[in-house]
Amino acid sequence: MRFLLYPFLFLLNRSTFIVMNPFSVFPEQYQAQLDTKITRLQQQLSEISSVEFPEIEVFESATEHYRMRAEFKVWHEGETSHYAMSDKETKKPIFLTEFPVASQSINTLMPLLLAEINRCDVLRKKLFQIEFLTTLTEDMLVTFIYHHPLSEKWVEKITPIKEQFSLNIIGRSRKQKIVLDRAYVNEELEVNKRTYSYQQNEGSFTQPNAKVCEKMLSWAVKKSASAEPKKDLLELYCGNGNFTLPLAQNFRQVMATEISKSSVYSAQENIRRNNIENVTIVRMSSEDFSEAMDKVRPFRRLKDIDLDSYDFSTVFVDPPRAGLDQHTLQMIQKFDTIIYVSCNPTTLVENLHQLCKTHSVTDLAAFDQFPYTDHLESAVILKR
């Protein structure tokens, strides 16, 4: 799930969050805030009274400089421009010179880049938003969004900045996109002492908290390691292959589906980069693939794929906040093992009401992707 950046949420007591100014983080409050989120998750799971859940494995985040993405409005005052966010209560802008939740490399670049923009009217004029995307390897992509068309003069002025700070840069305006070098960053994630290389595209979903993402991947690989090696894995909502690549080692073959064109392209590139030979990516929605699995109707995108040649034992799902649709729920209940990663505990619980009729929850984990907010990633392993 990709979230817009809002002012921080600060813990007032063990059950109440209040909006705070985003200039500071409060590491001393982190554990209490995380404990509150875990308690809330336990309460939501308790709604399924017929199920006994295992103890939650909790994976913490760093308390600052953990986020690889940041997006800021640009507020113009006279001859000066500022990074700005809107106060949720007053709707007034809050100016920022730093953003402690963002990576150190983003914080280092922010004032330097803004100083260059403020020196050049061509770069300032009708600049509406700046987006940063970086990685643990400190590869950096900056997107500038404008309310007017970009000219060759803009390219001329932005190019020295790109070279000075070793950036990849994208300029956007309505129906216009100018890419200087490349529209992606290169990430490297360590999973159980093995390094995986990823292409992460601008505008496509990637996990924003890279160190917690490494913990999620390591957990998923460890928990699926007992899968029968001669069996196959089906993955729905595979994105750029974030989970697909490390999970592939535990299975004979992997069939992974994704509906986004850009994510499919990145997934295929990431398979090539990591020399993984047992993964097939199909551009299909989970709803359509569920119909294909149930042989409701044929699909052109599967014309060269023999689904009957797969011997699926495990299904991995990481759905959007709305959770799984009814048909997909029914389809995955046919699998021996379900690995379900959720960005929304509410819809996870809704789906578990049905899944626990046929499966038992053997493992349960929480990953704090978004400190200082009430959002919590969770994951369960279900066995038939």
N, C-alpha and C positions, 0 to 999 in steps of 0.2 A: 504494500500500500504506500503510495506517495502522498505525504502531507504537506500542505502549505505551512510556512513558518509563522507562528504567532508568538506574542509575548509569553514568557514562561509561566508555568503554573507552580505556585509555591504552596507547600503544605501548611495549613493553618492549624489543623488537628488531625487525628488519624483517619478522618473520613471526609475532610473538606479541602478543596483546592481553591486558591484565589489567584487572580491574574496579577503578575508582577512585571515590572520593567525588564526588558531583555538584556540590559547592560551587564548583568551579573548572574553567576550561577551560585548555588548554595550547596557545595559538596557535603557540608555537615548535616544537611537534611536528606541526602540521597537515600540512605538506608531506610529511614522512616517512610519515605515516599514509596519506595519499592515494596516494603512490607505491606503498605496499604493496598497496593495493586494486587499483590499475591492473595491477601485476605479477600479482596473483592472477587478474584477468580475462583477461590475456594467456595465462596458463597454461591456464585453462579453455577458451579458444578454440582453443588448440593441440591439443586433443583431436580436432578435426576436421582431421586431417592432410592431407586432400585439398584443403583450401581455403586460399588465400592471402588474408589479411585486410589491409585498408589500415591505415595508422597511426591510432591512436585520438586523436580530438580530445577533450581533457580540459577540462571546465568546472568550475572551482573554486567553493567556497562562501565566504561570509564566515566568519571563524573564531569569531564569537560573535554573539548576538542575531539569529539567522537563522530561528528557528522560530516560526511563526504559531499553533501549537497547544501547549498544555501541560495536563497532567492530574495532579492531586495527590490522594493520600489525605489525609484530615484526621484527625490524631491528637490525642486529648483527654487532657490531664494536669491533673487537678484543675479549676481555673477557667480554664485556658488551653488554647487549641487551636493546632495547628501544621500547616503544610504538611509532608507527609511522603512519603518514598519508602522502599521496602524494600531493604535490603542483600541482594543475591542470595546471598551466602554465609551470613550469620548470620541472615537474615530479620528482623533488628531494624530499627526505623524510623530513618531519617536525616531530621532536621528541616532545613528550608530557609527562609531569609529572602530568597533570590534564586535565580534559575536562569539562568545566563549564556547557555545555548543559546536561550532564549526571547527574543522580541522585546523591545526596550527598553520598549515600552508595557506589556507584561505584567509586566516586572520592576518598573516604577514603581508599578503598581497593586497588586501582591501584598501588601506590608506594610500599605498603607492599607486595603485591603479586610479583611485579617485583623484589624486593630485594631478595625474596626467590628463584625465578627462576635464578637470576644471581649467586646465591651461589652453584648451582647444574648443572654440565655439562649434566647430564642425562635429565634434564628438558629443558635445553637450546638447545640442539642439534637438528638442523633442525626444531625448532619451527617457524611456519610460521605466525600464526594468533591467537589472543585471543579475545573471544566474551563474553560479560557480559550481563546477563539477570536478572533483579531484579524486585521488586514490591513495592507497597506502604507499604507492611508489612515487607519489607527489607529481604525477602527470596531471596537468591542469587544462581544463576547457572553460572558457568564459563566453557566455552568450549575452549580446547587447540587443535589447528590443526597443524599437523606435516607433513613433507615431507618424513617421513620414518616410518616403522612399530613400534608400541609401544610394549614394553616387560614387563615382570613381574617386572623388575627393575624400570621401569617408575611408575608402580602402587605403588611400595614400597616407592618411593621418593615423590610422590604426595599425598599419604594418610595422612601423618602428617600435610601437608598444609591444606588439606580439613578439618581436625579436628581442627586445630588452628584457622581458620577463620570461621568455621561453614558453609562450602560451600557444594553445590552439584557440582560435577565435571564430565565433559565428556572429554575423549581423543579421537581424531579422526585422522585417516590417511586413505590412500586409501583402501577402502573395509574393514575398521576396525572402530569399535566404542566401547569404553569402558565407561560404566556408573558407577560412584561411588555414590551410594545412589539412585538418581532419575534424570530423564531427563526432569523435569518440575519444575516450581515454583508455589507457591500458592499465588494468588492475592485476595484482597478483595476490592470491589468497592462500594461506597455509592451512591445510586440512590434514590433521594427523601426520605431521612432518612431511607432507608432500605438497608441493607448490603447484597451483593451477593458475593459468593465465587467462584473463577474460578481456574481451572487448566490451566496453560499456558505452552505449550510444547516448548522445544528447536527446532528451525527450522521451527516452524509453525507461521503463521501470528498472531500477537496481536497488538493492538493499542499502539504505543510507548510512547505517552504522556498520562499517566494514569489520571491525574487530568482533562485534557480536555476531555478525554474519559468519565469520570463521567458526565460532562456537556452535552455531546452528548446523553448519555443514558437518562438522566433526561429530556432533551428536547423531545426526541422521545416518552417517556412514557407520558409526559404531553400533547403532541400534538395528541396522539392517544387515550387519555382517553375518548374522546367523541364518540369513535367507539361503535357501538351497541354491548353490552356485550354478546348477544346470537349469534353473528356472528363469523367468523373464520379469522385467519391471515395466509397468505402464505408468507414465507420469502425465498428469494434466496440469495445464497452466505453467509450462516449463520456463517461460520468459527467455532470457539469454543463455539458458543452460546452467544457471547458478548451482542448483542442486544436482542436475543431470550428470555433470562431468564427474564429480567425486563418487556419486552413487553407482556409476556404471561398473566400477570394479567388483561390486558384490553380485552381479547378475550376468547371465549368459548373453542376453540381448536387452536393449532398452528401446521402447517406443515412447516418444515424448511429443505432446501436442501443445500448440500455442497459436493464438489467433492473430497476434500482432505481426505484421510483415517485418518491421524493423527488428523485433526481438527474434524472429525466426532466422533472419539473416545473421544476427550476432551469434545465435546458438550454433549455427552451422560453421561460422568462422571459429568459434571457441572449441568446437569438436576438432577441427583441423589443427588448431594451435597446439592442442594437448595430445595429439596423436591417439585419439580414442576411436576405436574401430567398431564398436558394438552398439552404436546409438543411431536411431533413425528419427528425424524430426518431421512432423506432419503439421502443416498449417490448417488447423481445424479448431472449432470451439469445442468445449467439453460436451455441450449438448449434442452437437452433430456426431462427435466420436462415440458417445454413448449409444446413439441410434445405430451407428455402424457396428459396434460390438454386439448389439442385440439383433443385427441383421434386419432392421426395420426397412432400410432402403440402401442402395449402393451410393457411393460417393466418388466423384471423378478423381479427387485428390488421393484416393486410396487404390486407384486402378492398377498400380504397379506393386502393391503391397499385399502379401498373402497373410491376412490376420490369423488364419488357421495354423500358420507355421509357428506362431508364438505360443509359449506355454507360460502364461502369466500366473505368478503366485502372489505378487505384491503390487499395490497401486500407491502412488505418491500424489497427494493433492496439496496445492497451496493456493486456494481460491481467493477472489476479491472479497471485500468486506461483506458482500451479500451472502456469502457462503455457497453451498452447492445446491443446484436445482434438484427437483424430486427425481427426475429420470436418472441423473448422474448418481444420486444417492443410492438408488436401487441397483444400478449397474455395479458400483464399487463394493456393494455388500456380497457380491459373488467371489471376491478375492479372499485368499487366506489371511493376508496381512494388509492393513491399511495404515499408511503413514500420513497424518493430516497435520499440516502446519497452518495456523490461523492468525490473521491480523485483527480478528474481531471475536473476542470470547463469547459475545452474545449469540452470534450465528453458529459458532462452534457448538455451543450447548444445544441449540436448536437441532443441529444435524446429529449430535450424539444421541439425542432422544431416539432417533430411528436406528442409527448404527449399532447402538448397544443392545438392540433386540437380537442381533445375530453375532456380535463380536464383544469381546471383553477388552477393557483398557489395561494394557500391561505396563505402559510407560507414559509419563506425563512430565512436560517441561515448560518453563517460562523463560523467555528471552527479553531482556529489557532494551529493546531497540531505541526507545524514545524516552530517556530520562526527563524528569521534570514535567511530564505530561501524564495523562491518565491512560495512555495507550500501552498495550502489552501484547507482544507476540507469544503465542503458546503453541504447543505441539503434543500430539498423542500418537501412540502406537496401539492399534487394535488388532487382536487376533481372533479368527473365527473360532 
